[in-house]
Amino acid sequence: MALDFDSARLTNSYLTSEHEEWRTLLRRFFDREIMRDLASRQYGV
């Protein structure tokens, strides 16, 4: 289960490419570690 809030985000001229890279890494970590753990707790996987 992936979260997708990008369509609701407003553009922000102060955010740099480094910020976008950080968001991508954080989202990848969240999907790989947090959501997987949450799914295993909910469904006993």
OpenMM code with the backbone's topology and positions (N, CA, C; nanometers):
from openmm import Vec3, app, unit

residues = "MET ALA LEU ASP PHE ASP SER ALA ARG LEU THR ASN SER TYR LEU THR SER GLU HIS GLU GLU TRP ARG THR LEU LEU ARG ARG PHE PHE ASP ARG GLU ILE MET ARG ASP LEU ALA SER ARG GLN TYR GLY VAL".split()
positions = [
    Vec3(0.0856, -0.1167, 0.0000),
    Vec3(0.0000, 0.0000, 0.0000),
    Vec3(0.0904, 0.1233, 0.0000),
    Vec3(0.0807, 0.2025, -0.1027),
    Vec3(0.1620, 0.3226, -0.1124),
    Vec3(0.0752, 0.4460, -0.0903),
    Vec3(0.1301, 0.5402, -0.0208),
    Vec3(0.0598, 0.6665, -0.0009),
    Vec3(0.0885, 0.7580, -0.1191),
    Vec3(-0.0126, 0.8320, -0.1621),
    Vec3(0.0079, 0.9229, -0.2738),
    Vec3(-0.0625, 1.0549, -0.2454),
    Vec3(0.0158, 1.1511, -0.1988),
    Vec3(-0.0387, 1.2832, -0.1726),
    Vec3(0.0146, 1.3850, -0.2726),
    Vec3(0.0909, 1.3404, -0.3696),
    Vec3(0.1523, 1.4326, -0.4647),
    Vec3(0.0505, 1.5119, -0.5444),
    Vec3(-0.0623, 1.4517, -0.5735),
    Vec3(-0.1615, 1.5233, -0.6521),
    Vec3(-0.2238, 1.6385, -0.5728),
    Vec3(-0.2155, 1.6332, -0.4402),
    Vec3(-0.2731, 1.7384, -0.3568),
    Vec3(-0.1708, 1.8449, -0.3170),
    Vec3(-0.0431, 1.8213, -0.3493),
    Vec3(0.0631, 1.9154, -0.3115),
    Vec3(0.0592, 2.0414, -0.3950),
    Vec3(0.0787, 2.1528, -0.3295),
    Vec3(0.0950, 2.2796, -0.4000),
    Vec3(0.2420, 2.2947, -0.4374),
    Vec3(0.2681, 2.3622, -0.5474),
    Vec3(0.4074, 2.3853, -0.5862),
    Vec3(0.4700, 2.4865, -0.4907),
    Vec3(0.5968, 2.4671, -0.4618),
    Vec3(0.6687, 2.5533, -0.3697),
    Vec3(0.8046, 2.5855, -0.4313),
    Vec3(0.8269, 2.7078, -0.4653),
    Vec3(0.9513, 2.7474, -0.5317),
    Vec3(1.0723, 2.7424, -0.4395),
    Vec3(1.0521, 2.7286, -0.3089),
    Vec3(1.1636, 2.7233, -0.2146),
    Vec3(1.2232, 2.5835, -0.2004),
    Vec3(1.1528, 2.4834, -0.2461),
    Vec3(1.2028, 2.3468, -0.2337),
    Vec3(1.3026, 2.3175, -0.3448),
    Vec3(1.4121, 2.2562, -0.3071),
    Vec3(1.5191, 2.2279, -0.4030),
    Vec3(1.5122, 2.0825, -0.4485),
    Vec3(1.5969, 2.0481, -0.5429),
    Vec3(1.6037, 1.9098, -0.5895),
    Vec3(1.6498, 1.8170, -0.4773),
    Vec3(1.7324, 1.8687, -0.3858),
    Vec3(1.7757, 1.7874, -0.2711),
    Vec3(1.6565, 1.7513, -0.1821),
    Vec3(1.5646, 1.8445, -0.1681),
    Vec3(1.4449, 1.8168, -0.0902),
    Vec3(1.3614, 1.7071, -0.1571),
    Vec3(1.3487, 1.7163, -0.2877),
    Vec3(1.2732, 1.6135, -0.3608),
    Vec3(1.3410, 1.4772, -0.3483),
    Vec3(1.4733, 1.4737, -0.3526),
    Vec3(1.5461, 1.3484, -0.3343),
    Vec3(1.5209, 1.2922, -0.1946),
    Vec3(1.5232, 1.3784, -0.0933),
    Vec3(1.4969, 1.3375, 0.0440),
    Vec3(1.3556, 1.2793, 0.0565),
    Vec3(1.2586, 1.3461, -0.0027),
    Vec3(1.1205, 1.2967, 0.0011),
    Vec3(1.1102, 1.1590, -0.0632),
    Vec3(1.1778, 1.1402, -0.1752),
    Vec3(1.1753, 1.0118, -0.2448),
    Vec3(1.2368, 0.9023, -0.1581),
    Vec3(1.3515, 0.9311, -0.0969),
    Vec3(1.4163, 0.8323, -0.0097),
    Vec3(1.3302, 0.8004, 0.1117),
    Vec3(1.2723, 0.9026, 0.1709),
    Vec3(1.1885, 0.8820, 0.2889),
    Vec3(1.0644, 0.8010, 0.2534),
    Vec3(1.0026, 0.8329, 0.1419),
    Vec3(0.8842, 0.7581, 0.0992),
    Vec3(0.9195, 0.6125, 0.0718),
    Vec3(1.0336, 0.5885, 0.0075),
    Vec3(1.0778, 0.4518, -0.0208),
    Vec3(1.0988, 0.3748, 0.1096),
    Vec3(1.1648, 0.4382, 0.2072),
    Vec3(1.1866, 0.3749, 0.3364),
    Vec3(1.0532, 0.3451, 0.4051),
    Vec3(0.9637, 0.4430, 0.4031),
    Vec3(0.8340, 0.4267, 0.4679),
    Vec3(0.7579, 0.3089, 0.4063),
    Vec3(0.7548, 0.3017, 0.2740),
    Vec3(0.6846, 0.1919, 0.2073),
    Vec3(0.7503, 0.0572, 0.2365),
    Vec3(0.8823, 0.0545, 0.2364),
    Vec3(0.9548, -0.0712, 0.2540),
    Vec3(0.9513, -0.1208, 0.3980),
    Vec3(0.9674, -0.0323, 0.4939),
    Vec3(0.9790, -0.0740, 0.6335),
    Vec3(0.8513, -0.0564, 0.7150),
    Vec3(0.7950, 0.0606, 0.7148),
    Vec3(0.6814, 0.0914, 0.8018),
    Vec3(0.5547, 0.0229, 0.7525),
    Vec3(0.5225, 0.0411, 0.6247),
    Vec3(0.3989, -0.0161, 0.5727),
    Vec3(0.4044, -0.1683, 0.5731),
    Vec3(0.5196, -0.2265, 0.5440),
    Vec3(0.5328, -0.3726, 0.5478),
    Vec3(0.5099, -0.4236, 0.6892),
    Vec3(0.5683, -0.3563, 0.7874),
    Vec3(0.5500, -0.3973, 0.9266),
    Vec3(0.4046, -0.3809, 0.9689),
    Vec3(0.3434, -0.2729, 0.9301),
    Vec3(0.2041, -0.2481, 0.9638),
    Vec3(0.1147, -0.3571, 0.9019),
    Vec3(0.1387, -0.3894, 0.7767),
    Vec3(0.0597, -0.4924, 0.7085),
    Vec3(0.0765, -0.6271, 0.7777),
    Vec3(0.1975, -0.6594, 0.8193),
    Vec3(0.2185, -0.7888, 0.8856),
    Vec3(0.1496, -0.7933, 1.0207),
    Vec3(0.1404, -0.6835, 1.0889),
    Vec3(0.0706, -0.6798, 1.2183),
    Vec3(-0.0807, -0.6891, 1.1996),
    Vec3(-0.1317, -0.6273, 1.0938),
    Vec3(-0.2759, -0.6281, 1.0712),
    Vec3(-0.3240, -0.7619, 1.0157),
    Vec3(-0.2456, -0.8224, 0.9275),
    Vec3(-0.2922, -0.9396, 0.8566),
    Vec3(-0.2164, -1.0664, 0.8945),
    Vec3(-0.1217, -1.0555, 0.9856),
    Vec3(-0.0472, -1.1727, 1.0278),
    Vec3(0.0402, -1.2338, 0.9211),
    Vec3(0.0880, -1.1503, 0.8284),
    Vec3(0.1730, -1.1990, 0.7177),
    Vec3(0.3130, -1.2191, 0.7683),
] * unit.nanometer
topology = app.Topology()
chain = topology.addChain("A")
for resn in residues:
    res = topology.addResidue(resn, chain)
    for name in ("N", "CA", "C"):
        topology.addAtom(name, app.Element.getBySymbol(name[0]), res)
